[in-house]
Amino acid sequence: MSLKKETNIENSQIPEQIICISEKFKENGYEIYLVGGCVRDLLLGEDPKDWDFTTNATPEEIQGLYGDSVYENKFGTVGIKTRSEDETLKIVEITPYRTESTYSDKRRPDEVKFSKNLEDDLKRRDFTMNAIAYDINDKVIKDIYKGQEDIRRGIIRTVGSPDERFREDALRIMRAIRFSAQLGFTIEQKTLESIVTNSDLMKNISKERTGDEFSKIIKTKNPMIGLVMAEKLNILGFISEKLKNMVGVDQNKQAHKYDVWEHSLRSLQHAADKGYSYEIRLSALFHDIGKPPTKKIIQGETTYYNHEIVGANVTRETLKNLCFPKETVKKVENLVRNHMFFADTDQITLSAVRRLLARVGKENIWDLINLRICDRIGTGRPKEEPYRLRKFQSMIEEVIRDPVSVSMLKIDGKYIIEKFDIKPGPKIGYILNALLEDVLEQPENNNEMFLVKHTEKLLELEEEDLIRIGNKSKEKIEEADKKEVRKIRSKRKVK
């Protein structure tokens, strides 16, 4: 990702709601600039994920322009409601220019003072690429720290002294790593050295904030780059000591080319490359986290008995500690716990597949299969889906699908008994089979009115004729069901 050839920002890139806010401030005599990540994204030709302004107006003056705005913090940030359906525009944050005092807790400023100078606001920001301001009305870019040049060169550099920036807020260390993974940028040498020097400051950062940045790394296109960097720069342990413990743990060379850590990273990266969900990515990273504590060497063979059970428990506690949502924790724990499912289709039965489905949940089964695919690629094996896995996928589809049966009909045996006042018996089955055969030929006939009329005609038949028709229909139904199974197997290219 690099800077557009044309460094000027086109206002056609900017939503009307944002332009209107800028115009309103200017009409009332205030300075106002887009600032931070949205300006960086515009310069990169990307769609901003949020929009932030900075202004010389005070919070009270901002609220004077927007009566229904939200102001519930000590940093002066006012939220403007746009009533847009676009999530990135629903609330637009506007913050007065400000200066900040010391950061005694390494997390937040001890005191915030408002300023009338844009330069005061820009010099307190983390990285040069995020310290660029844009005046929409005058179409002027303010870039006193040469952020555009760093974007053009793909460099992450702090504003001013990196030691000072990281001592102010140590989370900036993780932000640098995340931006490197997200944008494909290189961290500038002095900034990199300062991260190593100040890495211990991460102990001052809450688990919630750490978890949030970790989550953003996982969601990037290149999460492996971010986590490799976190490990090399001594940051990984502040995310999770359990993740750090995977580094350097050897595995059985017959099944794995890589140690546990690299295998897990490669599994994660494959999930990102395939565009798999956030939960699958997390599961790919954590699926073998139970190997270090369960590793044993028995008669020269390395074993990890029950590592999936231990790993599920470690995963749950780690994600809870990082303040992940309960539903995310539950799903990832489930996938990790079941990732060792047996898939040898020469031995497994449809009944065993049903038991796995019941254990994992229908809503999670394909995520579990995708986790297995990531696990395979992470070992260094060239094939995502060998024959056995494709066959297993076919078996899952066979179990999940709705079978071709009389349960597909809009009326059932109980309905026929009550409607026509007849006794339960084999006759009901023959009627239902005949009805279903007709519906398979003409699906539009699967409605109550048609089925009742057809039942009336069937009831007029001699019992011998009804039995013959019912049995013949049953054979056709069974063949239709087999045909559906053949379609599934053909799709998966299995027998």
C-alpha positions in Angstrom: 0.0 0.0 0.0 1.5 3.4 -1.0 0.6 7.0 -1.4 -1.4 8.0 -4.5 0.6 9.6 -7.3 -1.6 12.7 -6.8 -1.0 13.9 -3.3 -3.9 16.3 -3.2 -7.1 14.9 -1.7 -10.2 15.2 -3.9 -13.3 16.3 -2.1 -15.3 13.8 -4.2 -13.7 11.2 -2.0 -15.4 12.8 1.1 -19.1 12.1 2.1 -21.5 15.0 1.9 -22.2 14.8 5.6 -18.5 15.5 6.4 -18.3 18.4 3.9 -21.4 19.9 5.5 -19.9 19.8 9.0 -16.8 21.5 7.7 -18.8 24.2 6.0 -20.9 24.9 9.0 -17.8 25.5 11.2 -16.2 27.8 8.6 -19.4 29.8 8.2 -19.4 30.4 11.9 -15.8 31.6 11.9 -14.0 28.5 13.2 -11.0 26.6 11.8 -11.7 22.9 11.3 -9.6 20.1 9.8 -9.9 16.4 9.1 -7.1 14.7 11.0 -5.5 11.3 11.8 -6.4 8.0 10.2 -9.0 9.3 7.8 -6.6 11.7 6.1 -4.0 8.9 5.9 -6.5 6.6 4.3 -7.6 9.3 1.8 -4.0 9.8 0.8 -3.7 6.0 0.3 -6.8 5.9 -1.8 -8.6 3.9 0.8 -12.1 4.4 2.3 -11.7 5.7 5.9 -13.2 3.5 8.6 -14.1 6.6 10.6 -14.0 10.4 10.3 -12.3 12.7 12.9 -12.1 16.5 12.9 -10.0 18.9 15.0 -10.9 22.5 15.5 -10.1 25.7 17.4 -13.7 25.7 18.8 -14.2 24.7 22.4 -16.5 21.8 23.3 -19.2 24.3 24.4 -18.9 26.1 21.1 -19.2 22.9 19.1 -22.3 22.0 21.1 -23.7 25.4 20.3 -23.6 24.5 16.6 -25.0 21.0 17.2 -27.5 20.9 20.0 -28.1 17.1 19.9 -24.4 16.2 20.0 -22.8 14.0 22.6 -20.1 15.2 25.0 -19.2 12.7 27.8 -15.4 12.8 28.2 -12.6 14.9 29.7 -10.7 15.0 26.4 -13.1 17.5 24.8 -14.3 15.2 22.1 -17.9 15.9 20.9 -19.8 13.4 18.9 -22.0 14.8 16.1 -25.0 12.7 15.0 -25.4 12.7 11.2 -28.4 10.3 11.1 -26.6 8.4 8.3 -27.1 4.7 7.8 -23.4 4.3 7.1 -21.8 3.0 10.3 -18.6 5.1 9.6 -20.7 8.3 9.6 -23.3 7.8 12.3 -21.2 9.6 14.9 -18.5 12.0 13.7 -16.0 13.0 16.4 -14.8 16.6 16.7 -12.0 17.4 19.2 -10.6 20.9 20.0 -6.9 21.5 19.3 -5.2 20.4 22.5 -1.9 20.0 24.3 -1.2 17.3 26.8 0.9 17.3 30.0 2.9 14.3 31.4 1.6 10.7 31.2 2.5 9.5 34.7 0.6 6.2 34.2 2.0 5.6 30.7 -1.6 5.4 29.4 -3.4 8.7 29.5 -2.4 12.4 29.9 -2.6 13.8 33.5 -4.1 17.0 32.1 -5.6 18.1 28.8 -5.5 21.8 27.8 -7.3 23.2 24.8 -5.3 25.3 22.3 -5.9 27.7 19.5 -3.0 26.4 17.3 -3.3 23.4 15.0 0.5 22.7 15.4 0.0 22.0 19.2 -2.5 19.3 18.3 -0.4 17.7 15.6 2.8 17.4 17.7 1.1 15.3 20.3 0.0 12.6 17.8 1.7 9.2 17.6 3.1 8.7 14.0 3.8 11.2 11.2 1.4 9.4 8.9 -1.4 10.2 11.4 -0.3 13.8 12.0 -1.6 15.2 8.7 -4.5 17.6 8.7 -6.8 18.5 5.8 -8.9 21.7 5.4 -11.9 20.6 3.2 -13.1 24.1 2.4 -9.7 25.5 1.4 -8.4 22.2 0.0 -5.2 22.6 2.0 -3.1 19.8 3.5 -1.1 20.7 6.7 1.8 18.3 7.0 4.5 19.8 9.3 6.1 16.4 10.1 6.4 15.1 6.5 3.9 12.4 7.0 3.1 12.3 3.3 6.8 11.5 2.5 6.7 8.7 5.1 3.5 7.3 3.6 5.1 7.4 0.1 8.1 5.5 1.4 6.0 3.1 3.5 7.6 4.1 6.8 6.1 4.2 10.3 7.9 7.0 12.3 6.9 8.7 15.5 6.2 12.4 15.7 9.4 13.7 17.4 11.2 11.5 19.9 10.0 7.9 19.8 11.0 7.4 23.5 8.8 10.3 24.5 5.8 9.1 22.4 6.0 5.5 23.8 6.5 6.7 27.4 3.4 8.9 27.0 1.3 5.9 25.9 2.9 2.5 25.6 0.0 1.2 23.5 1.6 3.1 20.6 4.1 0.2 20.5 1.3 -2.2 19.6 -0.2 0.3 17.2 3.1 0.6 15.3 3.2 -3.2 15.0 -0.5 -3.3 13.9 0.0 -0.6 11.3 3.0 -2.5 9.9 0.8 -5.6 9.4 -2.2 -3.6 8.2 -0.4 -1.3 5.7 2.6 -3.3 4.9 4.8 -0.5 6.1 8.3 -0.7 7.7 9.0 0.7 11.2 11.7 3.3 11.0 15.0 2.2 12.7 15.0 4.7 15.6 11.3 3.9 16.3 12.1 0.2 16.2 15.0 0.6 18.6 12.8 2.6 20.9 10.1 -0.1 20.9 12.7 -2.7 22.1 14.0 -0.2 24.8 10.5 0.6 26.0 8.8 -2.7 25.6 8.5 -3.2 29.3 6.2 -0.2 29.5 3.4 -2.5 28.0 2.9 -3.8 31.5 1.1 -0.5 32.2 -1.5 -1.1 29.5 -4.8 -2.6 30.5 -5.7 -6.0 29.1 -8.7 -4.6 27.4 -6.7 -2.1 25.4 -4.0 -4.7 24.6 -6.8 -7.1 23.5 -8.3 -4.5 21.3 -5.0 -4.0 19.4 -4.3 -7.7 19.3 -7.8 -8.2 17.7 -7.0 -5.5 15.1 -3.8 -7.3 14.2 -5.7 -10.6 13.7 -8.1 -8.9 11.4 -5.4 -7.5 9.1 -4.5 -9.1 5.8 -1.1 -10.0 7.2 -1.5 -11.0 10.8 1.5 -13.3 10.7 3.8 -10.3 10.1 2.3 -8.5 13.1 2.7 -11.4 15.4 6.2 -12.3 14.2 7.1 -8.7 14.9 5.5 -8.8 18.3 7.5 -11.8 19.3 10.8 -10.4 18.0 10.3 -7.1 19.7 9.5 -8.7 23.1 5.8 -7.7 23.0 4.1 -11.1 22.6 4.3 -12.0 26.3 2.3 -8.9 27.1 -0.5 -10.2 24.9 -0.3 -13.7 26.3 2.5 -15.7 28.0 0.7 -18.8 26.7 1.2 -17.7 23.1 4.8 -16.9 23.9 5.3 -20.4 25.3 4.6 -21.9 21.8 7.8 -20.3 20.4 10.5 -22.9 19.7 8.4 -25.9 20.8 9.5 -28.7 18.3 7.0 -31.1 16.7 7.1 -34.5 15.1 9.0 -33.8 11.8 7.0 -36.5 10.0 3.8 -34.5 10.3 5.2 -31.0 10.7 7.9 -28.9 9.0 7.6 -26.1 11.7 7.6 -25.7 15.4 4.3 -25.0 17.2 4.5 -21.2 17.0 5.4 -21.0 13.3 2.8 -23.7 12.4 0.1 -21.7 14.3 1.2 -18.5 12.5 1.1 -20.1 9.1 -2.4 -21.6 9.9 -3.5 -18.1 10.9 -2.1 -16.5 7.8 -3.8 -19.1 5.6 -7.1 -18.2 7.3 -6.5 -14.5 6.5 -5.4 -15.3 2.9 -8.7 -17.2 2.4 -10.8 -14.4 3.9 -12.0 -16.6 6.7 -13.9 -15.2 9.6 -12.3 -13.6 12.6 -13.2 -16.6 14.8 -11.5 -19.0 12.4 -8.4 -16.8 12.4 -8.3 -16.9 16.2 -8.9 -20.6 16.3 -6.1 -21.2 13.8 -3.7 -19.3 16.0 -4.8 -20.9 19.2 -5.6 -24.5 18.1 -2.3 -25.9 19.3 -1.8 -23.7 22.3 -2.2 -26.8 24.5 0.9 -28.5 23.0 3.6 -26.9 25.2 2.0 -28.0 28.5 1.1 -31.5 27.3 4.4 -32.3 25.4 6.0 -35.6 26.5 8.6 -37.9 25.0 7.6 -41.6 25.3 10.0 -44.2 24.0 11.6 -41.6 21.7 8.2 -40.4 20.3 6.8 -36.9 21.0 3.2 -36.9 22.2 0.7 -34.2 23.0 -2.2 -36.2 24.5 -5.4 -34.3 25.1 -3.7 -31.0 23.9 -7.0 -30.0 22.3 -8.8 -30.2 25.7 -6.0 -28.3 27.5 -5.8 -25.9 24.6 -9.5 -25.1 24.7 -9.3 -24.2 28.4 -6.2 -22.1 27.8 -7.9 -20.4 24.9 -11.0 -19.6 27.0 -9.0 -18.1 29.8 -6.6 -16.1 27.5 -9.4 -14.6 25.5 -11.4 -13.8 28.6 -8.3 -12.1 30.1 -8.1 -10.0 27.0 -11.7 -8.9 27.4 -13.0 -10.6 24.2 -16.8 -10.8 23.8 -18.4 -13.9 25.4 -19.8 -15.3 22.1 -16.3 -15.0 20.5 -14.7 -16.8 23.4 -17.4 -19.6 23.3 -17.1 -20.2 19.6 -13.2 -20.2 19.5 -13.0 -22.5 22.5 -15.5 -24.9 20.8 -13.4 -25.0 17.6 -10.1 -25.5 19.4 -11.6 -28.3 21.6 -12.9 -30.2 18.5 -10.1 -29.5 16.0 -8.7 -33.1 16.3 -11.9 -34.7 14.9 -11.3 -38.1 13.3 -11.8 -37.9 9.5 -10.6 -41.2 8.1 -13.5 -41.9 5.8 -12.3 -45.6 5.4 -13.3 -46.1 9.0 -15.8 -43.3 10.0 -19.5 -43.8 9.6 -22.4 -41.3 9.0 -23.4 -42.0 12.7 -20.0 -40.7 13.8 -20.4 -37.6 11.7 -23.9 -37.0 13.3 -22.3 -37.2 16.7 -19.6 -34.7 15.7 -22.3 -32.4 14.3 -24.3 -32.7 17.6 -21.1 -31.9 19.6 -19.9 -28.9 17.5 -23.2 -27.5 16.3 -24.6 -27.3 12.8 -23.7 -23.5 12.8 -20.0 -24.3 13.5 -19.3 -27.4 11.4 -18.0 -25.6 8.3 -15.8 -23.3 10.4 -14.3 -26.4 11.9 -13.6 -27.9 8.5 -12.0 -24.6 7.4 -9.9 -24.7 10.6 -8.7 -28.2 9.6 -7.8 -26.8 6.1 -5.7 -24.0 7.8 -4.2 -26.6 10.1 -3.1 -28.7 7.1 -1.5 -25.8 5.2 0.2 -24.7 8.4 2.0 -28.1 8.6 3.6 -27.3 5.2 1.4 -29.8 3.3 0.6 -28.6 -0.3 -3.0 -29.7 -0.5 -5.8 -27.9 1.3 -8.4 -30.6 0.7 -7.1 -34.1 0.0 -9.5 -36.9 -1.0 -10.3 -37.9 2.6 -11.2 -34.4 3.7 -13.4 -33.9 0.6 -15.1 -37.2 1.4 -15.7 -36.1 4.9 -17.2 -32.9 3.7 -19.5 -34.9 1.5 -20.5 -37.0 4.5 -21.3 -33.8 6.5 -23.5 -32.6 3.6 -25.3 -35.9 3.5 -26.1 -35.7 7.2 -27.0 -32.0 7.2 -29.3 -32.0 4.2 -33.0 -32.5 4.5 -33.6 -36.1 3.2 -36.1 -36.8 0.5 -39.0 -38.0 2.7 -42.7 -37.6 3.4 -41.8 -35.0 6.0 -41.4 -32.6 3.1 -45.1 -32.6 2.5 -47.4 -29.8 3.6 -49.7 -32.4 5.3 -48.8 -35.4 7.4 -50.4 -38.7 8.5 -52.1 -37.1 11.5 -53.7 -34.5 9.3 -55.1 -37.3 6.9 -56.4 -39.4 9.8 -58.3 -36.4 11.3 -59.4 -34.9 8.0 -60.8 -38.2 6.6 -61.7 -39.9 9.9 -59.8 -43.1 9.1 -57.8 -45.4 11.4 -54.0 -45.3 11.7 -52.3 -48.1 9.7 -50.1 -48.9 6.7 -52.6 -47.3 4.4 -51.5 -43.8 5.6 -47.9 -44.6 4.6 -48.9 -45.7 1.1 -50.9 -42.5 0.6 -48.0 -40.3 1.8 -45.6 -42.0 -0.6 -47.9 -41.5 -3.5 -48.4 -37.8 -2.6 -44.6 -37.3 -2.3 -43.9 -38.9 -5.7 -46.3 -36.5 -7.3 -44.7 -33.5 -5.5 -41.2 -34.6 -6.6 -42.4 -34.4 -10.2 -44.3 -31.2 -9.7 -43.1 -29.2 -6.6 -45.9 -26.6 -7.0 -48.4 -29.4 -6.0 -47.0 -29.3 -2.4 -50.0 -27.3 -1.1 -52.8 -28.3 1.2 -55.6 -27.9 -1.4 -54.0 -30.2 -4.0 -52.8 -32.8 -1.5 -56.3 -33.1 0.1 -57.9 -33.6 -3.4 -55.3 -36.1 -4.4 -55.8 -38.0 -1.1 -59.5 -38.2 -1.8 -58.8 -39.9 -5.1 -56.3 -42.4 -3.5 -58.8 -43.3 -0.8 -61.3 -44.4 -3.6 -58.8 -47.0 -4.8 -59.0 -50.7 -4.0 -56.5 -51.6 -1.2 -54.5 -53.7 -3.6 -54.1 -50.9 -6.0 -53.1 -48.4 -3.2 -50.5 -50.8 -1.9 -49.0 -51.2 -5.4 -48.9 -47.5 -6.0 -47.5 -46.8 -2.6 -44.7 -49.3 -2.9 -43.8 -48.1 -6.4 -43.7 -44.5 -5.1 -41.5 -45.5 -2.2 -39.0 -47.0 -4.7 -38.9 -43.7 -6.6 -38.5 -41.7 -3.4 -35.5 -43.8 -2.4 -34.0 -43.4 -5.9 -34.5 -39.6 -5.7 -32.8 -39.6 -2.3 -29.8 -41.5 -3.7 -29.7 -39.1 -6.6 -29.3 -36.2 -4.2 -26.4 -38.0 -2.4 -24.7 -38.6 -5.8 -24.9 -34.9 -6.6 -23.2 -34.1 -3.3 -20.4 -36.6 -3.9 -20.0 -35.4 -7.5 -19.6 -31.8 -6.3 -16.9 -32.9 -3.8 -15.3 -35.2 -6.5 -15.5 -38.3 -4.3 -17.2 -41.7 -4.6 
